[in-house]
Every structure is written in structure tokens, then in C-alpha cells.
């Protein structure tokens, strides 16, 4: 019986076969993504100090992408392991 308070995550949901294959092939530890974001920030700062402004902006824009991938990785792991 469904209640009005049931959220979409509480329903039985099965990933498609393509999504499962992609997730199995692209497993990256969250720690590695966080370190990559930090390295991107430090690399951007270094390039800025060296006067390479365009390269600095380019490298600095990688950090949000790495952080977003880390968030996705954490969410995907937590949803798969939770039992409702």
C-alpha cells in the first residue's frame, strides 16, 4: 500500500543495463575526485601566479566538475546500499 508520504526513492527502481555497465566501468573513488579538485585549485593558483591567466582559468574550471562527480558518486553509492 502506498502512502501519500512516499518519496520516489522509496519505490523499487531498477537501473537500465547501459547505466549499470557505465557505472561498473567508471568506478572512481570519491577521495581521488576530491584530491583532483584540490590539485585543480592549486594548479590554477600556480598558473595565475606565473602570469598564465587563460590557462589558470581553464584549469580552475575543472574543480567544480570533480566535486560534482564526487557528489554523484556518493549519492549513487548511498542509494544503492539503502534498504527501504
N, CA, C and O atoms as CSV, one atom per row, in Angstrom:
chain,resi,resn,atom,element,x,y,z
A,1,UNK,N,N,0.844,-1.169,0.000
A,1,UNK,CA,C,0.000,0.000,0.000
A,1,UNK,C,C,0.896,1.241,0.000
A,1,UNK,O,O,1.815,1.361,0.810
A,2,UNK,N,N,0.613,2.144,-0.909
A,2,UNK,CA,C,1.390,3.377,-0.992
A,2,UNK,C,C,0.759,4.442,-0.115
A,2,UNK,O,O,-0.462,4.594,-0.062
A,3,UNK,N,N,1.615,5.167,0.563
A,3,UNK,CA,C,1.122,6.280,1.366
A,3,UNK,C,C,1.401,7.577,0.628
A,3,UNK,O,O,2.206,7.608,-0.303
A,4,UNK,N,N,0.746,8.630,1.037
A,4,UNK,CA,C,0.953,9.920,0.377
A,4,UNK,C,C,2.319,10.515,0.698
A,4,UNK,O,O,2.763,11.448,0.028
A,5,UNK,N,N,2.991,9.979,1.723
A,5,UNK,CA,C,4.300,10.500,2.122
A,5,UNK,C,C,5.461,9.768,1.457
A,5,UNK,O,O,6.621,10.092,1.711
A,6,UNK,N,N,5.165,8.789,0.613
A,6,UNK,CA,C,6.218,8.006,-0.017
A,6,UNK,C,C,6.968,8.857,-1.035
A,6,UNK,O,O,6.354,9.545,-1.851
A,7,UNK,N,N,8.276,8.809,-0.983
A,7,UNK,CA,C,9.101,9.563,-1.924
A,7,UNK,C,C,9.468,8.685,-3.105
A,7,UNK,O,O,9.373,7.462,-3.013
A,8,UNK,N,N,9.890,9.287,-4.220
A,8,UNK,CA,C,10.283,8.485,-5.384
A,8,UNK,C,C,11.419,7.519,-5.084
A,8,UNK,O,O,11.483,6.450,-5.691
A,9,UNK,N,N,12.325,7.865,-4.159
A,9,UNK,CA,C,13.440,6.975,-3.847
A,9,UNK,C,C,12.992,5.725,-3.113
A,9,UNK,O,O,13.721,4.734,-3.086
A,10,UNK,N,N,11.812,5.751,-2.520
A,10,UNK,CA,C,11.340,4.604,-1.763
A,10,UNK,C,C,10.687,3.558,-2.653
A,10,UNK,O,O,10.431,2.443,-2.198
A,11,UNK,N,N,10.416,3.886,-3.893
A,11,UNK,CA,C,9.836,2.905,-4.810
A,11,UNK,C,C,10.940,1.987,-5.316
A,11,UNK,O,O,12.114,2.358,-5.327
A,12,UNK,N,N,10.555,0.794,-5.732
A,12,UNK,CA,C,11.528,-0.117,-6.330
A,12,UNK,C,C,11.951,0.450,-7.678
A,12,UNK,O,O,11.114,0.717,-8.540
A,13,UNK,N,N,13.246,0.630,-7.851
A,13,UNK,CA,C,13.766,1.208,-9.079
A,13,UNK,C,C,14.936,0.366,-9.542
A,13,UNK,O,O,15.835,0.044,-8.764
A,14,UNK,N,N,14.915,0.016,-10.807
A,14,UNK,CA,C,15.989,-0.797,-11.377
A,14,UNK,C,C,16.674,0.020,-12.456
A,14,UNK,O,O,16.024,0.555,-13.355
A,15,UNK,N,N,17.994,0.112,-12.358
A,15,UNK,CA,C,18.762,0.823,-13.382
A,15,UNK,C,C,18.713,0.036,-14.682
A,15,UNK,O,O,18.578,-1.187,-14.691
A,16,UNK,N,N,18.826,0.769,-15.766
A,16,UNK,CA,C,18.890,0.128,-17.068
A,16,UNK,C,C,20.233,-0.557,-17.268
A,16,UNK,O,O,21.197,-0.234,-16.574
A,17,UNK,N,N,20.315,-1.494,-18.203
A,17,UNK,CA,C,21.564,-2.236,-18.400
A,17,UNK,C,C,22.732,-1.357,-18.839
A,17,UNK,O,O,23.875,-1.615,-18.463
A,18,UNK,N,N,22.457,-0.334,-19.620
A,18,UNK,CA,C,23.532,0.546,-20.081
A,18,UNK,C,C,24.098,1.338,-18.901
A,18,UNK,O,O,25.314,1.488,-18.778
A,19,UNK,N,N,23.223,1.842,-18.042
A,19,UNK,CA,C,23.672,2.603,-16.876
A,19,UNK,C,C,24.521,1.743,-15.958
A,19,UNK,O,O,25.545,2.203,-15.453
A,20,UNK,N,N,24.114,0.503,-15.735
A,20,UNK,CA,C,24.889,-0.391,-14.873
A,20,UNK,C,C,26.277,-0.657,-15.439
A,20,UNK,O,O,27.259,-0.668,-14.696
A,21,UNK,N,N,26.366,-0.870,-16.745
A,21,UNK,CA,C,27.669,-1.120,-17.377
A,21,UNK,C,C,28.567,0.103,-17.242
A,21,UNK,O,O,29.747,-0.026,-16.917
A,22,UNK,N,N,28.012,1.299,-17.490
A,22,UNK,CA,C,28.805,2.528,-17.392
A,22,UNK,C,C,29.308,2.724,-15.973
A,22,UNK,O,O,30.474,3.062,-15.773
A,23,UNK,N,N,28.440,2.515,-14.976
A,23,UNK,CA,C,28.855,2.705,-13.584
A,23,UNK,C,C,29.920,1.695,-13.167
A,23,UNK,O,O,30.817,2.036,-12.396
A,24,UNK,N,N,29.839,0.467,-13.657
A,24,UNK,CA,C,30.857,-0.537,-13.309
A,24,UNK,C,C,32.199,-0.223,-13.960
A,24,UNK,O,O,33.247,-0.500,-13.377
A,25,UNK,N,N,32.179,0.354,-15.165
A,25,UNK,CA,C,33.412,0.651,-15.885
A,25,UNK,C,C,34.080,1.941,-15.422
A,25,UNK,O,O,35.278,2.129,-15.633
A,26,UNK,N,N,33.322,2.822,-14.798
A,26,UNK,CA,C,33.862,4.144,-14.453
A,26,UNK,C,C,33.916,4.380,-12.948
A,26,UNK,O,O,33.724,5.506,-12.490
A,27,UNK,N,N,34.171,3.351,-12.194
A,27,UNK,CA,C,34.253,3.497,-10.746
A,27,UNK,C,C,35.528,4.267,-10.392
A,27,UNK,O,O,36.637,3.834,-10.707
A,28,UNK,N,N,35.352,5.399,-9.740
A,28,UNK,CA,C,36.475,6.210,-9.277
A,28,UNK,C,C,36.228,6.501,-7.797
A,28,UNK,O,O,35.149,6.972,-7.436
A,29,UNK,N,N,37.195,6.233,-6.949
A,29,UNK,CA,C,36.996,6.526,-5.528
A,29,UNK,C,C,36.742,8.016,-5.295
A,29,UNK,O,O,37.351,8.868,-5.943
A,30,UNK,N,N,35.844,8.315,-4.371
A,30,UNK,CA,C,35.497,9.700,-4.078
A,30,UNK,C,C,36.721,10.487,-3.613
A,30,UNK,O,O,36.866,11.665,-3.940
A,31,UNK,N,N,37.595,9.840,-2.856
A,31,UNK,CA,C,38.815,10.511,-2.397
A,31,UNK,C,C,39.644,11.023,-3.582
A,31,UNK,O,O,40.184,12.129,-3.539
A,32,UNK,N,N,39.738,10.216,-4.626
A,32,UNK,CA,C,40.521,10.619,-5.795
A,32,UNK,C,C,39.916,11.861,-6.450
A,32,UNK,O,O,40.641,12.743,-6.909
A,33,UNK,N,N,38.591,11.922,-6.489
A,33,UNK,CA,C,37.937,13.089,-7.078
A,33,UNK,C,C,38.159,14.340,-6.234
A,33,UNK,O,O,38.352,15.429,-6.775
A,34,UNK,N,N,38.132,14.190,-4.915
A,34,UNK,CA,C,38.388,15.333,-4.033
A,34,UNK,C,C,39.827,15.810,-4.163
A,34,UNK,O,O,40.078,17.015,-4.180
A,35,UNK,N,N,40.768,14.887,-4.255
A,35,UNK,CA,C,42.170,15.263,-4.450
A,35,UNK,C,C,42.362,15.948,-5.804
A,35,UNK,O,O,43.130,16.903,-5.919
A,36,UNK,N,N,41.661,15.456,-6.826
A,36,UNK,CA,C,41.762,16.073,-8.154
A,36,UNK,C,C,41.233,17.511,-8.122
A,36,UNK,O,O,41.804,18.401,-8.754
A,37,UNK,N,N,40.142,17.733,-7.385
A,37,UNK,CA,C,39.601,19.095,-7.264
A,37,UNK,C,C,40.609,20.004,-6.561
A,37,UNK,O,O,40.825,21.139,-6.987
A,38,UNK,N,N,41.219,19.514,-5.496
A,38,UNK,CA,C,42.235,20.299,-4.787
A,38,UNK,C,C,43.436,20.589,-5.660
A,38,UNK,O,O,43.972,21.697,-5.641
A,39,UNK,N,N,43.862,19.595,-6.427
A,39,UNK,CA,C,45.003,19.786,-7.328
A,39,UNK,C,C,44.660,20.806,-8.412
A,39,UNK,O,O,45.509,21.601,-8.816
A,40,UNK,N,N,43.420,20.780,-8.874
A,40,UNK,CA,C,42.984,21.750,-9.874
A,40,UNK,C,C,43.041,23.172,-9.318
A,40,UNK,O,O,43.478,24.098,-10.001
A,41,UNK,N,N,42.601,23.334,-8.087
A,41,UNK,CA,C,42.636,24.659,-7.457
A,41,UNK,C,C,44.074,25.130,-7.276
A,41,UNK,O,O,44.395,26.277,-7.587
A,42,UNK,N,N,44.936,24.257,-6.777
A,42,UNK,CA,C,46.343,24.621,-6.589
A,42,UNK,C,C,47.047,24.881,-7.927
A,42,UNK,O,O,47.854,25.803,-8.045
A,43,UNK,N,N,46.733,24.067,-8.918
A,43,UNK,CA,C,47.312,24.275,-10.241
A,43,UNK,C,C,46.877,25.601,-10.839
A,43,UNK,O,O,47.673,26.308,-11.457
A,44,UNK,N,N,45.607,25.929,-10.648
A,44,UNK,CA,C,45.099,27.206,-11.138
A,44,UNK,C,C,45.791,28.376,-10.448
A,44,UNK,O,O,46.156,29.358,-11.095
A,45,UNK,N,N,45.967,28.268,-9.149
A,45,UNK,CA,C,46.656,29.322,-8.396
A,45,UNK,C,C,48.100,29.476,-8.865
A,45,UNK,O,O,48.592,30.592,-9.030
A,46,UNK,N,N,48.764,28.359,-9.075
A,46,UNK,CA,C,50.155,28.389,-9.543
A,46,UNK,C,C,50.252,29.060,-10.911
A,46,UNK,O,O,51.113,29.911,-11.134
A,47,UNK,N,N,49.361,28.670,-11.824
A,47,UNK,CA,C,49.379,29.279,-13.154
A,47,UNK,C,C,49.094,30.775,-13.097
A,47,UNK,O,O,49.681,31.560,-13.842
A,48,UNK,N,N,48.197,31.157,-12.212
A,48,UNK,CA,C,47.868,32.583,-12.051
A,48,UNK,C,C,49.089,33.360,-11.572
A,48,UNK,O,O,49.381,34.446,-12.072
A,49,UNK,N,N,49.803,32.791,-10.595
A,49,UNK,CA,C,50.992,33.453,-10.080
A,49,UNK,C,C,52.106,33.537,-11.129
A,49,UNK,O,O,52.941,34.440,-11.084
A,50,UNK,N,N,52.111,32.606,-12.058
A,50,UNK,CA,C,53.099,32.615,-13.131
A,50,UNK,C,C,52.692,33.529,-14.284
A,50,UNK,O,O,53.433,33.693,-15.253
A,51,UNK,N,N,51.491,34.127,-14.163
A,51,UNK,CA,C,51.043,35.064,-15.178
A,51,UNK,C,C,50.308,34.434,-16.346
A,51,UNK,O,O,50.009,35.119,-17.325
A,52,UNK,N,N,50.015,33.167,-16.268
A,52,UNK,CA,C,49.300,32.479,-17.355
A,52,UNK,C,C,47.807,32.479,-17.030
A,52,UNK,O,O,47.257,31.464,-16.603
A,53,UNK,N,N,47.170,33.604,-17.232
A,53,UNK,CA,C,45.799,33.832,-16.781
A,53,UNK,C,C,44.798,32.915,-17.485
A,53,UNK,O,O,43.943,32.327,-16.823
A,54,UNK,N,N,44.883,32.780,-18.795
A,54,UNK,CA,C,43.918,31.945,-19.514
A,54,UNK,C,C,44.042,30.476,-19.115
A,54,UNK,O,O,43.036,29.793,-18.927
A,55,UNK,N,N,45.271,29.996,-18.988
A,55,UNK,CA,C,45.475,28.614,-18.548
A,55,UNK,C,C,44.966,28.435,-17.120
A,55,UNK,O,O,44.412,27.391,-16.778
A,56,UNK,N,N,45.158,29.455,-16.295
A,56,UNK,CA,C,44.686,29.406,-14.915
A,56,UNK,C,C,43.169,29.262,-14.846
A,56,UNK,O,O,42.649,28.454,-14.077
A,57,UNK,N,N,42.469,30.045,-15.651
A,57,UNK,CA,C,41.008,29.962,-15.686
A,57,UNK,C,C,40.545,28.598,-16.205
A,57,UNK,O,O,39.578,28.031,-15.696
A,58,UNK,N,N,41.235,28.082,-17.208
A,58,UNK,CA,C,40.885,26.781,-17.770
A,58,UNK,C,C,41.023,25.672,-16.731
A,58,UNK,O,O,40.105,24.874,-16.544
A,59,UNK,N,N,42.155,25.623,-16.064
A,59,UNK,CA,C,42.406,24.587,-15.062
A,59,UNK,C,C,41.499,24.779,-13.844
A,59,UNK,O,O,41.042,23.797,-13.258
A,60,UNK,N,N,41.239,26.002,-13.464
A,60,UNK,CA,C,40.390,26.275,-12.311
A,60,UNK,C,C,38.954,25.833,-12.507
A,60,UNK,O,O,38.246,25.574,-11.534
A,61,UNK,N,N,38.517,25.744,-13.755
A,61,UNK,CA,C,37.150,25.315,-14.022
A,61,UNK,C,C,36.978,23.803,-13.906
A,61,UNK,O,O,35.852,23.311,-13.983
A,62,UNK,N,N,38.048,23.066,-13.725
A,62,UNK,CA,C,37.923,21.621,-13.536
A,62,UNK,C,C,37.418,21.271,-12.141
A,62,UNK,O,O,36.738,20.260,-11.966
A,63,UNK,N,N,37.741,22.090,-11.151
A,63,UNK,CA,C,37.398,21.773,-9.759
A,63,UNK,C,C,35.899,21.529,-9.553
A,63,UNK,O,O,35.544,20.530,-8.928
A,64,UNK,N,N,35.006,22.390,-10.047
A,64,UNK,CA,C,33.579,22.114,-9.836
A,64,UNK,C,C,33.130,20.798,-10.471
A,64,UNK,O,O,32.263,20.109,-9.935
A,65,UNK,N,N,33.718,20.456,-11.605
A,65,UNK,CA,C,33.367,19.194,-12.257
A,65,UNK,C,C,33.775,18.011,-11.397
A,65,UNK,O,O,32.998,17.073,-11.224
A,66,UNK,N,N,34.988,18.046,-10.857
A,66,UNK,CA,C,35.432,16.959,-9.982
A,66,UNK,C,C,34.555,16.860,-8.735
A,66,UNK,O,O,34.215,15.759,-8.301
A,67,UNK,N,N,34.192,17.997,-8.162
A,67,UNK,CA,C,33.349,17.989,-6.963
A,67,UNK,C,C,31.953,17.466,-7.277
A,67,UNK,O,O,31.369,16.741,-6.470
A,68,UNK,N,N,31.416,17.819,-8.426
A,68,UNK,CA,C,30.106,17.312,-8.827
A,68,UNK,C,C,30.142,15.800,-9.038
A,68,UNK,O,O,29.208,15.098,-8.651
A,69,UNK,N,N,31.199,15.303,-9.641
A,69,UNK,CA,C,31.341,13.855,-9.816
A,69,UNK,C,C,31.465,13.141,-8.477
A,69,UNK,O,O,30.948,12.036,-8.317
A,70,UNK,N,N,32.145,13.759,-7.514
A,70,UNK,CA,C,32.261,13.169,-6.181
A,70,UNK,C,C,30.890,13.100,-5.508
A,70,UNK,O,O,30.562,12.101,-4.868
A,71,UNK,N,N,30.096,14.152,-5.651
A,71,UNK,CA,C,28.748,14.147,-5.077
A,71,UNK,C,C,27.897,13.062,-5.723
A,71,UNK,O,O,27.196,12.323,-5.032
A,72,UNK,N,N,27.960,12.968,-7.044
A,72,UNK,CA,C,27.192,11.935,-7.745
A,72,UNK,C,C,27.614,10.542,-7.283
A,72,UNK,O,O,26.773,9.676,-7.046
A,73,UNK,N,N,28.913,10.340,-7.159
A,73,UNK,CA,C,29.420,9.044,-6.717
A,73,UNK,C,C,28.882,8.685,-5.331
A,73,UNK,O,O,28.440,7.557,-5.111
A,74,UNK,N,N,28.917,9.634,-4.402
A,74,UNK,CA,C,28.398,9.397,-3.046
A,74,UNK,C,C,26.907,9.092,-3.074
A,74,UNK,O,O,26.448,8.163,-2.409
A,75,UNK,N,N,26.150,9.872,-3.840
A,75,UNK,CA,C,24.703,9.649,-3.916
A,75,UNK,C,C,24.373,8.297,-4.532
A,75,UNK,O,O,23.499,7.582,-4.043
A,76,UNK,N,N,25.072,7.951,-5.600
A,76,UNK,CA,C,24.808,6.671,-6.259
A,76,UNK,C,C,25.105,5.505,-5.326
A,76,UNK,O,O,24.362,4.523,-5.295
A,77,UNK,N,N,26.196,5.613,-4.562
A,77,UNK,CA,C,26.545,4.553,-3.608
A,77,UNK,C,C,25.534,4.463,-2.492
A,77,UNK,O,O,25.152,3.362,-2.095
A,78,UNK,N,N,25.081,5.618,-1.963
A,78,UNK,CA,C,24.154,5.600,-0.830
A,78,UNK,C,C,22.773,5.105,-1.244
A,78,UNK,O,O,22.112,4.421,-0.462
A,79,UNK,N,N,22.327,5.428,-2.440
A,79,UNK,CA,C,21.010,4.975,-2.898
A,79,UNK,C,C,21.022,3.473,-3.120
A,79,UNK,O,O,20.045,2.790,-2.815
A,80,UNK,N,N,22.123,2.956,-3.650
A,80,UNK,CA,C,22.192,1.512,-3.926
A,80,UNK,C,C,22.282,0.688,-2.646
A,80,UNK,O,O,21.833,-0.458,-2.620
A,81,UNK,N,N,22.856,1.252,-1.586
A,81,UNK,CA,C,23.044,0.484,-0.359
A,81,UNK,C,C,21.893,0.620,0.626
A,81,UNK,O,O,21.764,-0.201,1.535
A,82,UNK,N,N,21.045,1.649,0.465
A,82,UNK,CA,C,19.939,1.838,1.409
A,82,UNK,C,C,18.833,0.839,1.128
A,82,UNK,O,O,18.550,0.510,-0.024
A,83,UNK,N,N,18.225,0.372,2.173
A,83,UNK,CA,C,17.074,-0.525,2.089
A,83,UNK,C,C,15.873,0.203,2.627
A,83,UNK,O,O,15.891,0.689,3.758
A,84,UNK,N,N,14.831,0.286,1.832
A,84,UNK,CA,C,13.636,0.995,2.277
A,84,UNK,C,C,12.596,0.035,2.782
A,84,UNK,O,O,11.518,0.457,3.200
